[in-house]
Amino acid sequence: MPKQKPQSIVLLSDQHVGSVWAWAPKKDDDRDGREHARWFRDWVRKQWDEFCDWLPAAAGDNYITVLNGDLIEGVHHGGHELLSKSWAAQCRWAKEMLAPVIRGPVYIVKGTECHTHDDEDEIAAAMAGVGFGVVRSAHGIAHDCARIEVNGLMHWIRHHSGVPGRRWTAEGAVANHLADVRIDAMTAGHRPPDVLCVAHGHQFSEAQGQCGGMAIRTPSWKGIDRYTHKASRAEVPCVGGVVLDYRQCQPKEFPHVRKWIKHLEEAK
């Protein structure tokens, strides 16, 4: 029987595992974690478990997973506010965090160099080595920009898109980026994206393009530390993921965007 084509795309980004303001395995956190921001890691673990419970109904059984950059925090700016300075530990924790949600093909996209260097390649290779369906790029393993066709629509998925800007202009920022990308692609004779998916800004945005298409920016799984404002203007931490659901769509119809987003209930 021919293999059924994927009917959904699950978008996740900016886990920043290794930061004290991000997910960490409870057993390691209890053994040698720092008290600093422990309350936030407890909250993130709870939200991640709830997201994993929500995902099957939102995405179905046949989906592509895209991990769109900054899976780990890395060691940068002197390595402050880290749960571990070990790159190996951070990569191991990221794999442990993400394993429950990966079904079928998984694309890993490169993030910000100061966070991850080229460790997305190592994470992707390790996942492939234990049986995950990692889709390799043409020039390595991790992708600079994953290009995926689903339901007759071309998706370009890349990490960077600049700072989202003010809350009331965030949608305009991703719409403008989509317009730039589509015009550049068409000028060069390439097939332009119908759907542009970006990350980096730690806030959800959804917009229709001025030159056609749609754009999505995914939220993160990290709290607000002293470096977050370089990428985001968010004042209240939020975490979440996005599903592009094509299960009930006609060919070339844009997806139902299903999002799971939780804001921190109360500033600590």
N, C-alpha and C positions, 0 to 999 in steps of 0.2 A: 504494500500500500504506500503511495507517495506520502512523504512527510508533509503535514499540514503547515502552511505558511503562518508565521507569527501574526497574531491579531492585535497585539498591544506592545507598547514600548514603555518600560519603567525607567524613569529618569531620577537619578540620585547624584548628589555632588557634595563637595565641601564637608566631608566627614571630619577632617583634621584630627584623626586619631593620634593620640600621644600628647595632645594639649590637656591641661587640667580642666579645660572648659569643653570637653568632648566626651564621647562614649569611651568606656574602658571596661574590660571584663571584670566582673565583680570580684572574682577570686583573686585576681592580681591587685585590684584596688584595695581589697581588704588586707592583703598580705603586706604590701609595701607602698601603697598609694599615699599621696600627700593629703593632709587635712584641708589644705587650701582648695576651695571650690568643690569639696566632696559632695555637698548638698546638690550642686548642679549636675554632677555626674550621675547621682542617684536619679535625678529628674530625667536626664537624657535616656538612661537605660529604660525607665518606665515608658517614655514616649516611643522609643525604638520597638519595644515589645508590642505596643499598641499598633504601631504602623505595620509590623509584620503580620498581625492578626487581621488588619484591614485590607491588606494587599490582595489576597486571593480573590475576593469578590470584585475588587476594583479592576483587576488586570486579567482575570481568568487564569487558565492553566498554560496557555501557549503564548509566551511573551519573550521579548528581548529585554535584557537588562543593560543599561548604559550607566557606567560609573564615570561621571563627568568631572574628573580632576580633583586634586587636593584631598586624596584619600587619607593622607597622613599630615601631621603638623611639621614633621622634620625638625631640624635644629637650626634656628636662625636668630639674628639679633641678640646673640649671647645665650640663647637657649633658656630664657626665663619662662616660667609658667608651663613647664613640661612635666608630665607624669613620668616620662622616661626619655632620656637622651639617646637611647639605643634605637637606631634605625631598624634593626632586626625586630625588636619588640614591637615597634609601631606598625611595621608591615604585618607581623603575625596577628596583632590585635585587629587590624583592618580586615584581614581575611576572615577572622572569627566573627566579626560584626556582620559582615556582608553575606556570609555563606547561606543564612536562612532564606534570603530573598532571591537568590539566583536560580533561575530555571531556564534551561535552554541556552541560546547564544548570549554571550556577555561581551560587550565592548568596553574597554578601559581607555579613557581619554586623558592625555597629559594635562596637568594643572600648572600651578605657579612654581617656577624653578626653585625659588628659595625654600619652598616647603618640601618639594618632592624630588628635586634633582631629576634623575631618570628612574626613580624607584617604581613608577607605574609599570615599567617594563619588567622589573623583578617580581612585582606583585602578580602581574598577568602571567608570567612564566610559572610562578608557584601555583597559581590557581589552575592553569592548564595541566600542570603535573599531577594534580590530585583529582582530575576528571572533570573540571568545569569546562564548558564549551566556549573557550576564549577565542574570539575572532581576531586574527592578527591583522595588523596594518600592512601596507605594501612595503614599508621600510623598517619593519621591526615587529614589535608586539603591540605596544600601546599606540594610540592614534593621536595625532595633532588635531585632526578634525575627522570624526567618524561620519561617513556618508552612507546612509541606510535607506533603502527604498521599502516602504510598507504601504499597501493599499494603493499603489500607483503614484504615491507622493514621495518626493525626495526630501530626506531629513539631513541637515547638516548639524552636527553636534560638536561643539567646541567649548572650551572652558571660559576663555576670556571675552569680556564684552564691555570693560570699563566700569566705573562706579555708577550705580543706578541713578544717582542724582536725587533730587528731592522727591518725597513720597508722591506728590501730585504730578510729577513728570516722569516717574519710573517707567510707565508703560510707553511713553513717547521715546524714551532712550532705547528700549529694545526694538521698537518699531523702526526707528531711524537706522539702527544697526542692521536690521533685516533689509531695509531698502538699499543701504550701501552694499551689502553682500550680494544681493540679487543683481544690482546694476553692474558691479564688478564682474560677477560670473558671466552675465550675458555679454558684456563688452569683450570678454576674453574668449567667448564662444563655448563656455562650459554650461552644463545643465545647472540652472540655479536651484537653490533650495526652495521647496514649497513651505517647509517648516524649519525654522532656525531655533535650536535649543542651546542656551548658554547658561553659565553659572557665575561663580566668582563674587557676585554682589550680595550673597547671603539673604536675599529677599525674593519672594515670588512676584513675578510679573507675567502678564499675558497681553498680547496686543496683535491687532491686524496690521499688516504692512501697507504703506502708502502705494507700493508698487505690486501689490498682491502678496499672498502668503500670510503666515502667522508666525509669531515669535513667542517663546517661552523662556523665562529665567527661573531656575530652580532655587528653592531655599537651601539653607545649609543644615548641618547638624552640630554646630558649634555655638557656644555662647560668645559674649562680647568681652574680649580682652583688650589690652592696650594697643594692639595692632589692627584690630578689626576695622577701625574707622578708615584705614587706607583703602578698604574694598567696599565698605558699606556705611550707609548713614543710619542704619537701624539703631534705635535706642532701647527697644525691648527685644530680647532674644526670641527667635522662633526657629522651629525645626520642621522638617517635612520632606515629602517627596511628591512626584507627579507621575500620573499614568496618562499616556495618549492611547485612548481606547477606540479601536476600529471595529469592534465586534459587530455592532449594528449599523455600520456605515456602508454606503454604496461605494463602488470603486471611484477613487479620486476624491471622495468626500473628506473634508477635514475631520479630525478626530473629536470625540468627546474628551474634554480635558478634566480628569478627575484628580483632585489634589487633596492631600492630607497635610494639614499645617496646624501646628500647635504653638501658641505663644506662652511664654513663661507667665504663670498665673499672677505672681507678685514679685516685684523687684526685691532682692535680698540686700 
